[in-house]
Amino acid sequence: MTTSTSTLTLTLLAISLSLYSCSTASASAIEEGTSPSSVWPSSFNATMFKVTEKNTLYYWTKFFYDYTQRAIRFDFYNDYNSLVNTGNTYQNSTGLNCTILFVNNHQVSLFPEEKACNFRAGTLPVFPPDWIDHIGGHYLGEELVRGMMSDKFSMPDPDSPQEQMVYYSRRSFDPAQGWQVPVRTQNQVNDPGYTDFFDVIVGDQLSSYFDIPDFCKTLTESGCG
């Protein structure tokens, strides 16, 4: 994947698809009992907001996560990305809205306006809530982010494993709950900026959110990333 759109999508998937490119590294996980770990709720949804230094645009997407169902969903809307590849150049375009599903160990891109889908080959399991413990995450201490006291972690950049990205999760007021709300993840080195999590709603997600629609019988070469 070499287009601008692909880089953008890969950034938003930095805590999902990209993590698996790091999972085979030999980096050591956070040692239990020596520092806090950051465990996601087993199911939640959130609005994700991306800021990038490469241009003045702001990007929003809707994110659904349910580890019990082993499913993830990203909703990208019209004008989410105003750049479209036209060969060797990029030009403004409203583009098509699309959804990326991670279900049944596969990635599926849905295009409701085109009434078609794109299935990514290969196996891609949904990452567990304690994903940061499996990719060489390291606890860096507390930091105030958007007015919230947050735990700060470093983790390998999926595009450049020798570089580090930073992830923040909100320090829980009730440690007994066993999970922390995601706050912010730094983008990859090749796409500087960050992605914030807003309006995080914890709870079971409807199974219908992760259904593959009938129009996926029609295939397309298009891709969200």
C-alpha positions as CSV (number, residue, x, y, z in Angstrom):
1,M,0.0,0.0,0.0
2,T,1.7,3.2,-1.1
3,T,-1.0,5.8,-1.7
4,S,-1.8,8.7,0.6
5,T,-5.1,7.2,1.5
6,S,-3.4,4.0,2.6
7,T,-1.0,5.9,4.9
8,L,-4.0,7.7,6.5
9,T,-5.9,4.5,7.0
10,L,-2.8,2.7,8.4
11,T,-2.5,5.5,10.9
12,L,-6.0,5.0,12.2
13,L,-5.5,1.3,12.3
14,A,-2.3,1.7,14.3
15,I,-3.9,0.1,17.3
16,S,-5.3,-2.8,15.2
17,L,-4.0,-3.9,11.8
18,S,-0.6,-2.3,12.3
19,L,0.0,-3.9,15.7
20,Y,0.3,-7.3,14.1
21,S,3.3,-6.2,12.1
22,C,4.9,-5.6,15.5
23,S,3.6,-8.7,17.3
24,T,6.4,-11.0,16.0
25,A,9.1,-8.7,17.3
26,S,11.2,-9.9,20.2
27,A,10.6,-6.8,22.4
28,S,9.7,-7.6,26.0
29,A,6.3,-6.9,27.3
30,I,5.5,-4.8,30.4
31,E,6.6,-6.7,33.5
32,E,3.7,-7.5,35.7
33,G,3.7,-5.8,39.0
34,T,6.4,-3.3,38.2
35,S,4.2,-0.7,36.4
36,P,0.7,-0.1,35.3
37,S,-0.6,-1.8,32.2
38,S,-3.4,-0.5,29.9
39,V,-6.2,-2.9,29.2
40,W,-9.1,-1.8,26.9
41,P,-12.7,-2.5,27.8
42,S,-13.7,-5.8,26.1
43,S,-16.3,-3.9,24.1
44,F,-16.8,-0.2,23.4
45,N,-17.2,2.4,20.7
46,A,-15.6,5.8,20.2
47,T,-15.2,8.7,17.9
48,M,-11.6,9.1,16.6
49,F,-10.2,12.4,15.6
50,K,-6.9,12.7,13.7
51,V,-4.6,15.7,13.4
52,T,-1.7,15.5,11.0
53,E,1.2,17.9,10.3
54,K,1.2,17.0,6.6
55,N,-1.8,19.2,5.9
56,T,-4.4,21.4,7.6
57,L,-7.3,18.9,7.3
58,Y,-8.9,17.2,10.3
59,Y,-10.2,13.7,10.1
60,W,-13.0,11.9,12.0
61,T,-14.1,8.3,12.0
62,K,-16.3,6.1,14.1
63,F,-14.7,3.0,15.8
64,F,-16.4,-0.1,17.2
65,Y,-14.6,-2.8,19.2
66,D,-16.0,-6.0,20.6
67,Y,-13.5,-8.7,21.6
68,T,-16.2,-11.1,22.7
69,Q,-17.4,-11.1,19.1
70,R,-13.8,-10.9,17.8
71,A,-14.9,-7.9,15.7
72,I,-13.8,-4.4,14.8
73,R,-15.4,-1.8,12.7
74,F,-14.2,1.6,11.3
75,D,-16.7,4.0,9.6
76,F,-15.2,6.5,7.2
77,Y,-17.6,9.2,5.9
78,N,-17.7,11.3,2.7
79,D,-15.0,13.9,2.7
80,Y,-13.1,12.0,5.4
81,N,-10.1,12.1,3.1
82,S,-10.2,14.7,0.4
83,L,-7.3,13.3,-1.6
84,V,-7.7,10.6,-4.2
85,N,-5.0,8.9,-6.2
86,T,-5.2,9.9,-9.9
87,G,-2.0,8.1,-11.0
88,N,1.0,10.1,-10.0
89,T,-0.9,13.0,-8.4
90,Y,-3.6,13.7,-5.9
91,Q,-6.6,15.9,-6.4
92,N,-9.7,16.9,-4.4
93,S,-12.6,14.5,-4.4
94,T,-15.5,13.8,-2.2
95,G,-14.8,10.1,-2.7
96,L,-17.0,7.3,-1.4
97,N,-17.9,6.6,2.2
98,C,-16.6,3.2,3.4
99,T,-16.5,0.9,6.3
100,I,-13.7,-1.4,7.3
101,L,-14.7,-4.6,9.2
102,F,-12.3,-7.1,10.9
103,V,-14.4,-10.2,11.2
104,N,-13.8,-13.9,10.9
105,N,-10.1,-13.2,10.8
106,H,-10.4,-11.1,7.7
107,Q,-10.5,-7.5,6.7
108,V,-13.4,-6.4,4.5
109,S,-13.9,-2.9,3.0
110,L,-17.5,-2.0,2.4
111,F,-18.7,0.6,0.0
112,P,-22.5,1.3,0.5
113,E,-22.7,3.8,-2.3
114,E,-21.0,1.6,-4.8
115,K,-22.8,-1.5,-3.4
116,A,-19.6,-3.5,-3.5
117,C,-16.9,-4.8,-1.2
118,N,-13.2,-5.6,-1.2
119,F,-11.9,-8.6,0.8
120,R,-8.3,-8.6,2.0
121,A,-6.5,-11.9,1.6
122,G,-4.9,-13.6,4.5
123,T,-5.7,-14.1,8.2
124,L,-5.9,-11.1,10.5
125,P,-7.2,-11.9,14.0
126,V,-8.7,-9.2,16.3
127,F,-6.2,-8.0,18.9
128,P,-7.1,-8.6,22.6
129,P,-7.8,-5.8,25.1
130,D,-4.3,-6.1,26.7
131,W,-2.7,-5.7,23.2
132,I,0.0,-3.3,24.6
133,D,1.4,-6.0,26.8
134,H,2.1,-8.2,23.7
135,I,3.9,-5.7,21.5
136,G,6.8,-4.5,23.7
137,G,5.0,-1.6,25.4
138,H,6.7,0.3,28.2
139,Y,5.2,2.5,30.9
140,L,6.5,6.1,30.9
141,G,4.6,7.6,33.8
142,E,1.6,9.9,34.2
143,E,0.8,13.0,32.0
144,L,-2.1,15.4,31.8
145,V,-3.8,15.0,28.4
146,R,-6.9,17.0,27.4
147,G,-7.4,17.8,31.1
148,M,-7.3,14.1,32.1
149,M,-4.6,12.4,34.1
150,S,-3.4,9.7,31.8
151,D,-0.9,6.8,31.8
152,K,1.7,7.2,29.1
153,F,3.2,4.2,27.2
154,S,5.7,3.8,24.4
155,M,5.4,1.1,21.7
156,P,7.2,0.3,18.5
157,D,6.2,2.2,15.3
158,P,4.7,-0.5,13.0
159,D,6.3,1.2,10.0
160,S,9.7,1.8,11.6
161,P,10.1,-0.6,14.5
162,Q,13.3,1.1,15.6
163,E,11.2,4.2,16.3
164,Q,8.7,4.6,19.2
165,M,5.1,5.8,19.3
166,V,3.3,7.1,22.4
167,Y,-0.1,5.9,23.6
168,Y,-2.2,7.4,26.5
169,S,-5.0,5.8,28.4
170,R,-7.0,7.5,31.2
171,R,-6.0,6.7,34.7
172,S,-9.0,4.8,36.2
173,F,-10.7,6.1,39.3
174,D,-11.8,2.6,40.1
175,P,-8.9,0.1,39.6
176,A,-11.2,-2.7,40.4
177,Q,-12.9,-2.2,37.0
178,G,-9.9,-3.7,35.3
179,W,-9.7,-1.5,32.2
180,Q,-8.8,2.0,31.1
181,V,-10.3,4.2,28.5
182,P,-8.1,5.1,25.5
183,V,-7.2,8.8,25.2
184,R,-4.6,9.3,22.4
185,T,-2.2,7.5,20.2
186,Q,0.7,9.1,18.4
187,N,0.7,8.5,14.6
188,Q,3.6,6.8,12.8
189,V,6.8,8.7,12.2
190,N,6.1,8.9,8.5
191,D,2.7,10.5,9.2
192,P,3.4,12.9,12.2
193,G,0.5,13.9,14.3
194,Y,-1.9,12.1,16.7
195,T,-5.3,10.4,16.9
196,D,-7.6,11.1,19.9
197,F,-10.5,9.1,21.2
198,F,-13.7,11.0,22.1
199,D,-17.2,10.0,23.4
200,V,-16.0,6.5,24.5
201,I,-19.0,4.4,25.3
202,V,-18.3,1.1,27.1
203,G,-20.7,-1.8,26.7
204,D,-21.7,-4.6,24.4
205,Q,-21.9,-3.7,20.7
206,L,-24.8,-4.9,18.5
207,S,-23.8,-8.0,16.5
208,S,-25.4,-6.3,13.5
209,Y,-22.7,-3.7,13.4
210,F,-20.3,-6.4,12.2
211,D,-22.6,-8.1,9.6
212,I,-21.3,-8.4,6.1
213,P,-24.1,-7.0,3.8
214,D,-25.6,-8.9,0.9
215,F,-24.1,-6.4,-1.6
216,C,-20.7,-7.9,-0.8
217,K,-21.5,-10.5,-3.5
218,T,-20.3,-7.7,-5.8
219,L,-16.5,-7.2,-5.6
220,T,-14.5,-4.0,-6.2
221,E,-10.9,-3.1,-6.5
222,S,-11.5,0.0,-4.4
223,G,-10.1,0.1,-0.9
224,C,-10.4,2.3,2.2
225,G,-6.6,1.8,2.5
